[in-house]
Amino acid sequence: MLCGELVADLERYRPAIPAESSESEVLSLLEKRSDLRLGELYREFRVEESDSDLSLDTQFALYQREVRAVLLPRYARLAKLQNQQEQAPRRAWQGRELYNRITYGISFFLLGVFLVRAPFIPLWEKWIPFALAALAPILSPFLPDLHGAWLAQKHQVALFGLAEDLDKLGRSLPLPPVSDSREGKRLLAASAQVASAQAATIAATKKESS
């Protein structure tokens, strides 16, 4: 949960990193952002009301070490690649513009074939598919960016894989202690009640099965 919130914050910060930055520069910027936000998220996760000195917190030092060693290097590579693709200059009939024009041209042509061939649509003009295919590249700049959506989806899949690996890592680390604040005690009591209810449910299930 802690790393998930941190990655979500880094994703909001990522577009502010220049696309021409090197991987080491991206990593340096992400480390500064992580150092700023990780402490805040850690206190929120502990439901802590006071500003304690996290430099003396061994649990926080453990999480900070894993974030720097595992999360940030992998995320820096993903962030650099995504920024280069998102912030690349757009030129007509090149790159992503060409991809969008070709994709929309094929899609509009297939739509035209469907309109002509479908028996329940009273259209038999053979020129309709070709007209739509010719019109699609002209209209593509005003239509949704298919290439951008594909890049965003690809980036989200990569982030999902990173989140899964971080989840496996997190299961091997101890949970941060809940603070002694009023909200912290309330959270601890609620967790104990949930654990007790789950234990009772498991015991009842075993009794019924026996």
MOFENMO-V485650 format. One record per residue. RES is the residue in one letter. PHI is phi in radians with two decimals (none if undefined). OMEGA is omega in degrees with one decimal (* if undefined). NEAR is the number of other C-alpha atoms within 10 Angstrom. Layout:
BEGIN
{{RES/PHI/OMEGA/NEAR} {RES/PHI/OMEGA/NEAR}}
END
This chain:
BEGIN
{{M/none/-179.3/12} {L/-1.10/179.6/16} {C/-1.19/178.0/19} {G/-1.09/177.2/16} {E/-1.16/179.5/13} {L/-1.18/178.4/19} {V/-1.11/178.0/20} {A/-1.08/177.7/12} {D/-1.20/178.4/15} {L/-1.13/177.2/20} {E/-1.15/176.6/14} {R/-1.24/-179.0/9} {Y/-1.45/-172.0/13} {R/-0.95/-177.8/20} {P/-1.05/179.6/15} {A/-1.37/179.6/9} {I/-1.45/-179.7/15} {P/-1.05/-177.9/14} {A/-1.15/-178.0/19} {E/-1.43/179.0/13} {S/-1.14/176.0/14} {S/-1.30/-178.5/13} {E/-1.12/178.4/16} {S/-1.16/177.7/13} {E/-1.19/176.9/15} {V/-1.07/179.9/22} {L/-1.10/179.3/21} {S/-1.12/178.5/15} {L/-1.15/179.1/16} {L/-1.18/177.7/22} {E/-1.13/177.5/18} {K/-1.11/179.1/10} {R/-1.15/-180.0/15} {S/-1.13/178.4/21} {D/-1.06/-179.8/13} {L/-1.26/-171.7/11} {R/-1.56/-174.9/15} {L/-1.09/178.5/20} {G/-1.11/179.1/17} {E/-1.13/179.7/14} {L/-1.17/179.0/17} {Y/-1.10/178.0/19} {R/-1.14/177.7/19} {E/-1.12/-179.3/12} {F/-1.17/178.4/16} {R/-1.47/-174.8/18} {V/0.96/-176.8/20} {E/-1.72/-177.7/18} {E/-1.63/-178.3/14} {S/-1.75/177.4/10} {D/-1.62/179.8/9} {S/-1.34/-179.6/10} {D/-1.44/-177.2/8} {L/-1.27/177.5/13} {S/-1.16/178.2/10} {L/-1.73/-177.7/9} {D/-1.59/-178.1/10} {T/-1.18/179.2/11} {Q/-1.15/178.5/16} {F/-1.13/178.1/16} {A/-1.09/178.1/13} {L/-1.13/179.5/12} {Y/-1.13/179.6/20} {Q/-1.09/178.0/16} {R/-1.10/-178.6/11} {E/-1.21/178.0/16} {V/-1.11/-179.3/19} {R/-1.21/-174.5/16} {A/-1.49/-172.2/11} {V/-1.97/-172.0/14} {L/-1.26/-170.2/19} {L/-1.12/178.5/21} {P/-1.05/179.6/19} {R/-1.23/-179.5/15} {Y/-1.19/179.9/20} {A/-1.07/178.7/23} {R/-1.15/178.4/15} {L/-1.12/-178.0/17} {A/-1.15/-179.9/25} {K/-1.09/-179.8/24} {L/-1.10/-178.3/14} {Q/-1.16/178.3/19} {N/-1.15/178.0/18} {Q/-1.08/-179.4/14} {Q/-1.28/-178.5/15} {E/-1.24/-173.6/17} {Q/-1.69/178.6/12} {A/-1.13/179.6/13} {P/-1.10/-179.4/10} {R/-1.70/178.4/12} {R/-2.17/-178.4/10} {A/-1.07/177.8/10} {W/1.08/174.8/13} {Q/-2.42/173.5/12} {G/1.01/-176.4/13} {R/-1.17/177.5/20} {E/-1.14/178.1/20} {L/-1.14/177.6/17} {Y/-1.03/-179.1/17} {N/-1.13/-178.4/23} {R/-1.13/179.8/26} {I/-1.15/-178.5/17} {T/-1.10/179.0/18} {Y/-1.19/177.6/24} {G/-1.06/178.7/24} {I/-1.14/-178.4/19} {S/-1.12/179.7/16} {F/-1.17/178.0/22} {F/-1.13/178.3/21} {L/-1.12/176.3/16} {L/-1.10/178.3/16} {G/-1.13/176.7/22} {V/-1.07/179.5/19} {F/-1.12/-179.5/14} {L/-1.10/-178.6/19} {V/-1.34/-174.3/19} {R/-1.49/-176.8/15} {A/-1.10/-176.4/12} {P/-1.21/-177.0/10} {F/-1.59/175.9/8} {I/-1.97/-174.9/10} {P/-1.33/176.4/10} {L/-2.30/179.2/14} {W/-2.29/-179.4/13} {E/-1.36/-175.2/12} {K/-1.27/-176.6/13} {W/-1.44/-175.5/11} {I/-1.05/179.7/18} {P/-1.04/-178.4/22} {F/-1.22/177.7/17} {A/-1.14/178.6/14} {L/-1.14/178.8/20} {A/-1.11/178.4/22} {A/-1.31/-178.1/17} {L/-1.36/-175.0/16} {A/-1.03/179.6/22} {P/-1.06/179.7/23} {I/-1.26/-176.9/13} {L/-1.53/-173.0/12} {S/-1.00/178.0/20} {P/-1.09/-179.0/13} {F/-1.70/180.0/8} {L/-1.77/179.1/13} {P/-0.95/-178.2/11} {D/-1.37/-177.9/15} {L/-1.15/-179.4/17} {H/-1.14/177.1/17} {G/-1.11/178.0/15} {A/-1.13/178.5/11} {W/-1.15/178.1/11} {L/-1.12/179.4/14} {A/-1.12/178.8/15} {Q/-1.15/178.3/12} {K/-1.09/178.3/13} {H/-1.15/179.1/16} {Q/-1.14/177.4/13} {V/-1.11/177.9/12} {A/-1.12/177.6/14} {L/-1.16/177.6/20} {F/-1.12/176.6/13} {G/-1.11/176.7/12} {L/-1.13/179.8/18} {A/-1.11/178.7/17} {E/-1.12/178.6/12} {D/-1.13/178.0/13} {L/-1.17/178.1/19} {D/-1.14/176.7/15} {K/-1.11/177.6/10} {L/-1.14/-177.9/12} {G/-1.11/179.7/16} {R/-1.18/179.8/9} {S/-1.59/-179.6/8} {L/-1.85/177.4/12} {P/-1.23/177.4/10} {L/-1.27/176.6/11} {P/-1.19/179.8/15} {P/-1.19/176.4/12} {V/-1.37/-176.7/17} {S/-1.22/179.7/18} {D/-1.52/-179.9/15} {S/-1.23/179.7/14} {R/-1.06/179.2/12} {E/-1.17/178.6/15} {G/-1.10/178.4/18} {K/-1.12/178.5/14} {R/-1.12/178.0/14} {L/-1.12/-180.0/16} {L/-1.12/178.7/16} {A/-1.14/178.4/12} {A/-1.11/178.5/12} {S/-1.12/178.8/12} {A/-1.14/178.1/12} {Q/-1.13/178.3/12} {V/-1.10/179.1/12} {A/-1.09/178.7/12} {S/-1.13/178.9/12} {A/-1.13/178.3/12} {Q/-1.13/178.9/12} {A/-1.12/178.7/12} {A/-1.15/179.0/12} {T/-1.13/179.2/12} {I/-1.12/179.4/11} {A/-1.12/178.7/11} {A/-1.16/178.7/12} {T/-1.13/177.8/11} {K/-1.12/179.8/10} {K/-1.16/179.3/9} {E/-1.18/-179.1/7} {S/-1.22/178.7/6} {S/-1.37/*/6}}
END
